[in-house]
Amino acid sequence: MNVSNYKSNTYHNVDRIIIVFMIVVSAIFISLLIYLSPINFIGKNTGPIKLYYIDHLSEAHRIIIDEFNKEYKGSIEVIPIDLSFEKFSTNERKELLSRALRTESSMIDIFAVDQIWVERFSKWAKPLSVYFDKSELDQILPVALKMCYVNGELYSLPLFLDIGVLYYRKDILRNYPEYRDIEGDSYNFTWDDIFYIKEKYCKNKPVYVFQADNYEGLICNLFEIEGGLIGIVDDFYNFRLNSTGFIQTCNFVNNLIYKYKICPEEVLVLKEIPSYEYALNNDIVFFRGWLSLVKANKVLGRDTLKFKYVGFTRTIYDKGKKSFPILGGWNLMISKSCRHLKEALTFIRFLISYKSQRILKDVEGYLPVIRSIYQDTNYVNNDRVLRFAKNYLNIGISRPMDKNYTRISDIISMKTNQYFKGNLNFKEVVRQILNDIEKIRNRNIPKN
């Protein structure tokens, strides 16, 4: 497998994505229009109120929706619309959803967004502060709730959390005497460990895989690498990209790939799931991922069995520094055009209830957003992921709450990816990024 093949496939996929987008959006609205045919507008509809909910529909989502529809049979029915993680990248989902909402159709009631999209999507959503009192909001973890506001107004509720981790192959490390006894999340790997293992045991193959394609995953990795190297992420967080921190981080990543061969060149075209598959298929010792992958390994195809040998721990950092894992997660918003607000609020409360949060965790591995789960000592003590997450979430770093974040992030990921591929020199990358950011800041550019 080489980068040129990956690149070719990537370019061919552009047309496929456009076609898929048109098919999906058309199918969504045509099917809904058929469902809401004129007969529903003649006389009074005596059936249950129908709520249209757009999200990635995992098995856990389907179980929860079925439970809700049974409990509210005859009064409310949730109709799910699937934007699958397996079919669409995070960026593709963002564009699909924004284009659908731009029509202001009343046939979208509730939709799920990446927590960093909340401000961007708030113009299509109802403000929710008046519907949730302090006692309800106090039940939600602060790290999840803080990503739900826009200028002090509550616009979303968290559905689940996630956080970056380092995965490692226990079966491979057992062949290295210095690391033979590592188990669980008790050992934190530094860059010294990574370089040592590469030099002593893996001279002719890479030892670390991360996601460096042109998408949000690259930004998450750059945040974590800068924090782990320097001890702060202020420069990146505030988009000071001509700073020492950003320069050092990009130079370090470039050297990981080309100078030290720590990472394969293929990382430059790898997103989430393909990166996991690549790491497992090629028996790479370490790979960066999200903690929810512990349950999501069922999507990894023929090498799923290898996942039983995979451990997880804190993201890599330099000796004398600390881990800077990025927080992730998905939030729920109610469309501004929703005609059934009371029922939509009922469904959202159902989704963040103890029962539903347990289903999301037990079936899919999604991290709960409510305090009561983490306060359930018996449950937490019997779940290695929750034991780890309970404290690890507290050191997680949120990405900037900036109204232009998604625009700026798209620019940074595109330009830095081009730099790592050798298509732009670094000075030109920084110049173009800063120039584009200035245009965004100083001009009233309509948001997508």
N, C-alpha and C positions, 0 to 999 in steps of 0.2 A: 504494500500500500504506500502511495506517495502523494505529496501535496498536489502535484499537477492533476492527478486523477480526481482528488477531492475537489480541486478548483473547477475542473470541467463539470463535475456533477453538480456543484453549487450553482454555476451559471445556468446549466440546463434546468435547474430547479426553479429559477426565477419565473419562467413562463408558466411552469406548473403551478406555482403559488398563485399567480394572477388568475389563472383559470379556476383553480380550486376556490379562490376567494369569491369570484363571480358566481360559481355554482352554489357555494354555501349560502351566501347572502340571498341569492335569488330563491334558493330552496326554502330558507327560513321564512321569508316574507310571503312567498307563494303559498306555502303550506298553511301559514297562519291566516292568510286571506281566504283560502278555501275553507279552513275551519270556521272562520268568522264570516261565513257566507251570508247573503242578504236575509236568509230566513231568521238569523239571529236579531235582525234589526226590525222585524215585523212583529209587533206585539212584545210582550214582556218575556224575557228569558227566565224560565223557572228552574233551570239547572244550577249546579254549583258555580260560584264565581271562579273563573279561571285565571291563574297567575302564570305568567310566562317568565321563566328563570333561565338566564344564560350563564353557563359555567362549564368548566371541565367536569364531565360526569364520570367520576370514579365509581367503583362498586359501592363505596361508603355513601356517596351522594345519592345513589339510587335507592339504597336501603332507607336512608333518612327520608327521602321524598315519598317512598311507599308508606312508611310509618305515618308521615304527616297526612297523606291522602286518606289513609284508613281512619285516622283519628278525627279528621274533619270531613269525612264522607258526607256528601249532600250539601255542604256549605262552601267549602273551598277545595279546589283541585289545582295542584301545581303541575304545569306542563314544562318539562325541562327541554332546553335546547343545548346541544353539546358542542363546545369548542375544545376539542381534545388536546391535551399536552402532547400526545403522541403524533398528532397530525400537524400541529401548529406550534411554532416557537412563541416565546413570550411576546416578542415584537410583532409577529404576525397576528396574534390574538388582539393586541392593542389596536392595530389598524382595522381589523375586521369589526371590532366592537365599536370603535369611534365612528366608522362609516355607517354602521347600522343605527346608532343613536342619533346621528346627525339628521335622520329623517323625521325625528320627533314622533315616531310611531307610538301609539298607545298600546301596541302589541308587545312591548318590552316592559316588564314590570320591575324585575330584580335582576341585577347583573353583578358578576364578580370581577374585581380588578386587582392587579398587583398593587400592593400597598403603596408603591411609589407613584401610582397613577391617580391617586385620589384627587389631588388638586386639578389635574388636567380634566378629569371626568366630572368634576363638581358642577360644571355649567350645564350638564345634562341630568343632574340628580337633584332630588329634594333634600333640603336641610332637615336634620333629624333631632336637633337638640331638644326641642319641645316635647318629644315623644319618649325620651329616656331620662329618668330622674337619676340623681346622684347615687342612690342605693343600687340601681341596676348597673351603672357604669363602674361602680366600685368593685363589682364582681369580676371585672375584666383586668387582665394583667396590664400594668402601665406600659410595658414595652410594646404591647399590641395596640392599646388605646391611643397612644400619642400619634400614631400614623393615621388616625381617623378624622382629623380636624383640618379645616381650611380657614385661616384667619379667625380662629377661635370658635368656629361653628362646626358642629358635628355633622359630617356628611356621609359617614360610613360606619359600619361595625365590622370588627375582625371576624373572619371565619376560621382561619388557622394560621399558625406561625411556622417559620422554618429558620434555619441558621446554618452557615457554612461550617464544614468540618473537614478534617483530613482523614481519608480512608487508607488503610494499609492492609497488605496481605500477610496474615499471621503465618500461613504455611510457608511462605517464602522467607520471611524474617527468621523463622526457626532454623534455617540453614546457616545463619550468621551468628556465631557464638555470642557476640556482644548484645544481641537483641533476642536471644532464644527464649527468654522468660517473659517477654512483654505480653501482657494480656489486658483486654478491656481498654479503658480510657485513662489508665493511671500514668502512662508514659507520654510526655509531650515532646514531639520531635522538633528540633531546631534545624536551621539550614546547614549547620555543621554536620548533623546526622545525615542529611540528604547527600551532601557532597562526599562524606566519608564512605557511605554505602556505594555510591557511584564509582568512586575511585578504587575501592578494595574489592567489590564483588560484582559490579556491573559495568565493566570498562567498555563493553561493546554493545550496550543497549541502554535506552533511557530508563529512568527510575521514577519519573513524576509526570503526571498528566493533569492539565487543567483546561479550562474552556477559554479559548482566545479568538474565537470567531467574531465577526462583526455583529455583536448584539450585547444586551445588558449583562450577560454572564461575564464578559471580559471586564466590564467596569467593576463588578463585584470582586473579581480576582485582583485587579489593580489596587482597589481599596485595601484588601487584606494583606497584600504583599507590601504595600507602602507602610501600613501600620506595623507589621511584623518586623520590617527592616529598620524603621526610623523611630517607632514608638508613638507616633502621632499621625493623624490623617488630616490635619488642618489645611494643608496646602491643597490637597485633592478635594477635600470637602468644600472648600471655598473657591474652587476652580482657579487657583493660582498655579497655572500649568507651566509657567516659566520659572518655577521655584526649584530649589535644590531637590526637594522631596520627590516631585514628579519626574524630574530628570534622572535621579538615581534609580527610581523604580523602573522606568522604561529601559534604562541601560541594563539593569539587573535581569529583567525578563528577556531581553534580547540575548544576553550572555547565557542564560539558562538554555536557550534553544540552540544557538549557533556555536558559542565558544566552548561551553562545558558539556554540551549534549545531554544535559540533565533531562530535558523534555524533547520529545520528538517534534519535528516540524509540523506534523499533522495537527497539533493543538490549534494551529492558526485557522483551521476550518472545522473545528469541533464545537458543537453546542452540548447541552446537558447529557441527554441519553446516549448519543454517539460517543461521547467521551468516556462514559462508564463502560460501554461495550468495547471500545478500543483498549482501555486499560485491562479489562478482564481477558479479552481475546489474546492479548500480547503479554500477559503475566507481568504487568508493570507493578512495582512494589507499592507505589503511593499514587493516589489520585484525589483531587479536590472534588467535593460534592456537597449536597444538602443533606441534612440529618434525616429528612423524610425518606431518603433512598433506602434506608434499612428495610422498610416495608415495600417500597416501590420496585424492588429488584425483580419482580415478576415480569417487568417489561424488557428485561435484558437478554431475551432470546436463549440461545443454546448454551451459553456459559453461566446461566443462572446458578447452577450447582456450585460454582466457584465462590459464590457470595457467602457461603457458610464459613469461608476462611477469612472473611473481611472484618477487620476491626475498625473502630473510629475513635478519634480523639480531637484535640484542639487544632485549629489551623496552624501552619508552620510559622515560626518567628525566629528572629536572630537571637543568638545567645546574649543574655542580659536584657532582652526586651520581653514582650508579652504577645499573646495571641490577640488579633483584632478581627474576629469573625463578623461577617455581614449578616444582618437580620433580613429575612424575607417573609413572605406570607401573602395571603389573599384576603381582601375585604369585600363586604357586601354593600351595594348601593341600590337605592330605589330611583327608578327613572322619573324624571320630572313630568313625563306624560302618563305615569301610572294612574289608572282610574280607580284603583282599589287599594288605597293607602292602608286602611285598617287591616285588611287581610295580608298585605305585604309585610307589615310590621309583625303580625302574628307569625308568619313563616320565618322571618329573621330571628325572632326570639326563640323559635323552635330550633333553629340551626345552631344557636349559641347556648342551648340548654346543656345541662350535664350529660343527659342521655345521648344527645347528638354528638357532642364533643368526644365522648367515649367511643362512639362508632367511628368517627373520623380517625381517631388514634389507633384503635384496635384493628381496623380493617385496612387502612391505608398508611398509617404511620404519621399522619399529620399532627403537629404539635398543638395541643389545646390552647385556647386563649383565655380560659376562665380560671380563677384562683382555686375554686373548689376541687378541681382535678388534682392540682399539685398539693393540696392540703389533705388529700386522701392518702394517708401514710401507707396503708396496706397495698393499695394499688400502685403507688409510685415505687415502693421498695421491691415490687415484683416485676418491674419494667425497667430494663437497663437504659433505655433511651430517655425515659422521663427522669430517672435518677441523675443522668448526665445533664439533661436539659434544664432541670430545675435551677441549677446555679449558673450553668453556661450561658443561658439566655440573658443573664444580668450583665455580662460583659459584651454582649452583641452590640454592633454599631449599625445604626440606621443610616440610610442614605439621605442626602439633603432634602429637606422639605422646601423645595423651591418651585415656584409656579412654572419655571422653564426647565425643570430638571430633565424631563424626558427628551426634550429637544437637544439640550446640551449633551446629555448622555449619549444620544445617537451620534452626535458629531464626534465626540471623543472616541467612542468605540470604532467608528469607521476609520478615522485618521490614524489611531494607534495601531489598528489591525493592518493598515496599509504600510505603516512604518515597519512593523515586525515582519511583514512579507517582503520588505526590501523595495517597495514601490515609492516611498518618500523618504527623504532624509529627515532627521529629527528636528532640525531648526525649522524646516518648512512645515512639519507637522504642527509644532507649537504655534507658528505664525498663523497658519490656517485656522486652527482651533480658536485661538484668541480673537482673531478677526471675526469668525462666525459668532462667537459668544457675544462680542460687542454689538454686532448687528441685532442679535436677539434681544439684548438688554435695552438698546436705544431706539428700536423701531417697534411700532405697534403691529407685529406680525400676527395675523389670525392664526389661532391654534388649530391643529388638525383635528 
